């Protein structure tokens, strides 16, 4: 989840403005990142659309209130 390392990651960072700003959300994403890459999904490309979808789904499940507020503001 390195900003600017690929167009996919850059787009993900643009959609997820909380990354690197909100400590709790950033730490949760990084922890889940480690869990994904060190678990049954060893070898999964951390720039693939599937990986980014997994991170998004996890974050929306854990931080539902945040995402609900964002939808209301849009």
Rosetta blueprint (number, residue, H / E / L):
1 X L
2 X L
3 X L
4 X L
5 X L
6 X L
7 X H
8 X H
9 X H
10 X H
11 X H
12 X H
13 X H
14 X H
15 X H
16 X L
17 X L
18 X L
19 X L
20 X L
21 X L
22 X L
23 X H
24 X H
25 X H
26 X H
27 X H
28 X H
29 X H
30 X H
31 X H
32 X H
33 X H
34 X H
35 X H
36 X H
37 X H
38 X L
39 X L
40 X L
41 X L
42 X L
43 X L
44 X L
45 X L
46 X L
47 X L
48 X L
49 X H
50 X H
51 X H
52 X H
53 X H
54 X H
55 X H
56 X H
57 X H
58 X H
59 X H
60 X H
61 X H
62 X H
63 X L
64 X H
65 X H
66 X H
67 X H
68 X H
69 X H
70 X H
71 X H
72 X H
73 X H
74 X L
